């Protein structure tokens, strides 16, 4: 008989690092979609409004974005990796 022991989050992350980038992107897409589907309509509406506001701020030049590589470096620095 096979006993199934749930994986820890760290184990899942480590397993994911072994996957090709395309599969990791697909996994992230699936997880993101499932999070959005579980969202209450009022919360989803508020997020859509916020996203539209932020896009308008960037397009108008009112706010300047941060390049992804720079943001990733900042996050790594914060979490100590």
Z-matrix of the N, CA and C atoms (Angstrom, degrees):
N
C 1 1.448
C 2 1.535 1 109.03
N 3 1.327 2 116.63 1 137.47
C 4 1.461 3 122.46 2 -179.06
C 5 1.520 4 108.60 3 -95.91
N 6 1.324 5 115.47 4 129.32
C 7 1.457 6 120.80 5 177.15
C 8 1.522 7 108.72 6 -100.64
N 9 1.324 8 116.42 7 124.65
C 10 1.464 9 120.57 8 -179.90
C 11 1.522 10 109.87 9 -94.33
N 12 1.322 11 115.85 10 118.37
C 13 1.450 12 122.08 11 177.35
C 14 1.522 13 107.00 12 -107.27
N 15 1.333 14 117.35 13 124.29
C 16 1.470 15 119.02 14 -179.55
C 17 1.528 16 111.45 15 -59.15
N 18 1.315 17 115.56 16 142.92
C 19 1.466 18 120.85 17 177.29
C 20 1.519 19 109.62 18 -78.44
N 21 1.319 20 115.52 19 148.03
C 22 1.462 21 119.72 20 173.70
C 23 1.527 22 108.71 21 -78.46
N 24 1.300 23 116.58 22 165.05
C 25 1.462 24 120.72 23 177.58
C 26 1.524 25 110.52 24 -59.98
N 27 1.326 26 117.18 25 -41.73
C 28 1.464 27 120.43 26 178.32
C 29 1.528 28 111.70 27 -61.13
N 30 1.336 29 116.99 28 -39.57
C 31 1.464 30 120.42 29 177.58
C 32 1.528 31 111.32 30 -64.83
N 33 1.315 32 116.27 31 -40.50
C 34 1.466 33 120.50 32 178.71
C 35 1.527 34 109.78 33 -63.00
N 36 1.325 35 116.49 34 -45.38
C 37 1.465 36 120.66 35 179.36
C 38 1.524 37 110.10 36 -60.83
N 39 1.318 38 117.18 37 -44.53
C 40 1.461 39 120.67 38 -179.47
C 41 1.525 40 111.26 39 -63.67
N 42 1.320 41 117.37 40 -42.02
C 43 1.466 42 121.16 41 176.96
C 44 1.531 43 110.47 42 -62.68
N 45 1.319 44 115.94 43 -40.12
C 46 1.465 45 120.96 44 -178.72
C 47 1.524 46 110.96 45 -64.55
N 48 1.319 47 117.47 46 -33.53
C 49 1.473 48 121.05 47 179.08
C 50 1.527 49 111.93 48 -63.58
N 51 1.322 50 117.41 49 -20.21
C 52 1.457 51 121.46 50 -179.83
C 53 1.537 52 112.21 51 -83.63
N 54 1.324 53 116.82 52 -11.95
C 55 1.471 54 121.24 53 -177.02
C 56 1.529 55 111.20 54 -82.31
N 57 1.332 56 117.08 55 154.50
C 58 1.473 57 120.01 56 172.37
C 59 1.529 58 109.73 57 -63.98
N 60 1.322 59 116.68 58 151.88
C 61 1.472 60 122.28 59 -177.63
C 62 1.527 61 112.21 60 -53.41
N 63 1.327 62 117.02 61 -38.45
C 64 1.465 63 120.39 62 -177.85
C 65 1.528 64 110.69 63 -63.02
N 66 1.336 65 116.36 64 -40.01
C 67 1.460 66 119.60 65 179.40
C 68 1.528 67 111.14 66 -70.37
N 69 1.319 68 117.06 67 -36.13
C 70 1.459 69 120.33 68 176.88
C 71 1.528 70 109.36 69 -63.58
N 72 1.323 71 117.00 70 -43.94
C 73 1.469 72 120.87 71 178.55
C 74 1.525 73 110.58 72 -61.26
N 75 1.326 74 116.24 73 -41.56
C 76 1.468 75 119.94 74 178.51
C 77 1.528 76 110.88 75 -64.15
N 78 1.333 77 117.26 76 -40.89
C 79 1.459 78 121.39 77 177.45
C 80 1.524 79 110.83 78 -61.47
N 81 1.328 80 116.40 79 -44.90
C 82 1.466 81 120.78 80 178.96
C 83 1.530 82 110.13 81 -61.81
N 84 1.326 83 116.77 82 -42.22
C 85 1.469 84 120.43 83 177.73
C 86 1.527 85 110.93 84 -59.76
N 87 1.329 86 116.71 85 -45.33
C 88 1.469 87 120.62 86 179.85
C 89 1.528 88 111.36 87 -62.45
N 90 1.328 89 116.30 88 -44.47
C 91 1.460 90 119.94 89 -179.72
C 92 1.528 91 111.38 90 -65.38
N 93 1.317 92 116.09 91 -42.12
C 94 1.461 93 120.39 92 179.20
C 95 1.522 94 110.72 93 -62.95
N 96 1.327 95 116.00 94 -44.71
C 97 1.456 96 120.28 95 179.11
C 98 1.523 97 110.93 96 -61.10
N 99 1.330 98 117.10 97 -43.14
C 100 1.469 99 119.39 98 -179.01
C 101 1.527 100 111.04 99 -65.63
N 102 1.334 101 117.53 100 -34.02
C 103 1.467 102 119.92 101 177.07
C 104 1.516 103 111.06 102 -67.04
N 105 1.326 104 115.77 103 -41.28
C 106 1.463 105 119.69 104 -179.11
C 107 1.521 106 111.90 105 -70.03
N 108 1.324 107 117.65 106 -33.58
C 109 1.456 108 120.59 107 179.44
C 110 1.523 109 110.82 108 -68.87
N 111 1.316 110 117.27 109 -28.26
C 112 1.457 111 121.20 110 -178.41
C 113 1.529 112 112.11 111 -82.73
N 114 1.326 113 117.08 112 -4.83
C 115 1.447 114 121.38 113 -175.27
C 116 1.535 115 111.55 114 -75.74
N 117 1.304 116 115.74 115 140.70
C 118 1.462 117 120.93 116 176.11
C 119 1.530 118 108.82 117 -67.42
N 120 1.334 119 117.38 118 147.07
C 121 1.473 120 120.63 119 -178.35
C 122 1.531 121 113.79 120 -54.10
N 123 1.323 122 118.30 121 -40.17
C 124 1.471 123 120.60 122 -179.44
C 125 1.528 124 111.06 123 -66.09
N 126 1.334 125 116.45 124 -38.58
C 127 1.468 126 120.84 125 179.23
C 128 1.522 127 109.50 126 -69.02
N 129 1.324 128 116.47 127 -43.76
C 130 1.463 129 120.23 128 179.00
C 131 1.534 130 110.68 129 -60.73
N 132 1.321 131 117.31 130 -42.18
C 133 1.463 132 121.24 131 178.60
C 134 1.529 133 110.88 132 -62.82
N 135 1.319 134 116.80 133 -42.28
C 136 1.469 135 120.59 134 179.00
C 137 1.527 136 110.84 135 -63.32
N 138 1.354 137 116.90 136 -40.33
C 139 1.467 138 120.07 137 178.37
C 140 1.521 139 111.06 138 -65.23
N 141 1.335 140 117.26 139 -41.77
C 142 1.467 141 120.11 140 179.30
C 143 1.523 142 110.56 141 -61.26
N 144 1.322 143 116.58 142 -40.89
C 145 1.462 144 121.03 143 178.21
C 146 1.528 145 110.45 144 -63.55
N 147 1.324 146 116.96 145 -44.75
C 148 1.463 147 122.02 146 -179.69
C 149 1.532 148 111.24 147 -63.98
N 150 1.328 149 116.75 148 -43.90
C 151 1.464 150 120.66 149 179.20
C 152 1.525 151 110.21 150 -62.33
N 153 1.328 152 117.65 151 -45.08
C 154 1.468 153 121.20 152 179.04
C 155 1.525 154 110.65 153 -60.04
N 156 1.340 155 117.17 154 -40.97
C 157 1.473 156 121.60 155 178.74
C 158 1.529 157 110.43 156 -63.16
N 159 1.328 158 116.48 157 -44.88
C 160 1.470 159 120.00 158 -178.27
C 161 1.530 160 111.83 159 -67.65
N 162 1.316 161 117.14 160 -38.97
C 163 1.466 162 120.46 161 177.11
C 164 1.524 163 109.42 162 -62.31
N 165 1.325 164 117.38 163 -43.86
C 166 1.473 165 121.22 164 179.08
C 167 1.522 166 110.86 165 -61.95
N 168 1.338 167 117.56 166 -40.05
C 169 1.464 168 121.16 167 178.99
C 170 1.534 169 111.02 168 -63.06
N 171 1.319 170 116.79 169 -40.03
C 172 1.467 171 120.38 170 179.23
C 173 1.523 172 110.35 171 -70.01
N 174 1.334 173 116.48 172 -45.75
C 175 1.467 174 120.17 173 -178.05
C 176 1.530 175 112.37 174 -64.57
N 177 1.331 176 117.30 175 -32.09
C 178 1.463 177 120.85 176 -179.69
C 179 1.529 178 112.32 177 -80.77
N 180 1.346 179 116.73 178 -12.21
C 181 1.457 180 120.06 179 -177.93
C 182 1.513 181 113.01 180 87.48
N 183 1.324 182 116.84 181 0.62
C 184 1.460 183 121.20 182 179.27
C 185 1.534 184 110.80 183 -64.97
N 186 1.326 185 116.38 184 -32.38
C 187 1.460 186 122.64 185 -179.75
C 188 1.521 187 107.87 186 -129.89
N 189 1.322 188 116.23 187 141.71
C 190 1.460 189 120.42 188 178.02
C 191 1.526 190 108.66 189 -108.89
N 192 1.333 191 116.13 190 132.52
C 193 1.459 192 121.24 191 179.87
C 194 1.521 193 111.65 192 -73.00
N 195 1.321 194 115.04 193 165.23
C 196 1.463 195 122.11 194 176.77
C 197 1.524 196 106.83 195 -109.83
N 198 1.346 197 118.24 196 128.49
C 199 1.469 198 120.19 197 179.19
C 200 1.531 199 111.16 198 -55.35
N 201 1.328 200 116.27 199 142.95
C 202 1.456 201 122.27 200 -177.20
C 203 1.511 202 113.88 201 -55.82
N 204 1.346 203 117.30 202 -41.67
C 205 1.461 204 120.34 203 -179.90
C 206 1.525 205 111.44 204 -62.85
N 207 1.327 206 116.27 205 -39.88
C 208 1.471 207 120.25 206 179.07
C 209 1.528 208 110.25 207 -66.51
N 210 1.324 209 116.38 208 -41.95
C 211 1.460 210 120.56 209 179.62
C 212 1.523 211 110.67 210 -65.08
N 213 1.334 212 117.20 211 -41.35
C 214 1.464 213 120.74 212 177.94
C 215 1.527 214 110.80 213 -61.71
N 216 1.331 215 116.87 214 -40.79
C 217 1.464 216 120.88 215 178.38
C 218 1.528 217 110.56 216 -63.26
N 219 1.327 218 116.74 217 -40.98
C 220 1.465 219 120.44 218 178.30
C 221 1.527 220 110.91 219 -62.68
N 222 1.333 221 116.05 220 -43.32
C 223 1.459 222 120.25 221 -179.34
C 224 1.524 223 110.32 222 -63.93
N 225 1.334 224 116.39 223 -44.92
C 226 1.470 225 120.33 224 178.65
C 227 1.531 226 110.55 225 -59.02
N 228 1.325 227 116.49 226 -39.58
C 229 1.469 228 121.15 227 179.26
C 230 1.535 229 110.53 228 -64.48
N 231 1.310 230 115.88 229 -41.80
C 232 1.466 231 120.48 230 -178.79
C 233 1.525 232 111.37 231 -65.98
N 234 1.333 233 116.45 232 -43.85
C 235 1.478 234 119.32 233 -177.55
C 236 1.523 235 112.39 234 -87.30
N 237 1.333 236 117.12 235 -2.48
C 238 1.450 237 120.86 236 174.92
C 239 1.520 238 114.75 237 75.73
N 240 1.320 239 117.38 238 35.00
C 241 1.471 240 120.15 239 178.81
C 242 1.496 241 110.62 240 -119.14
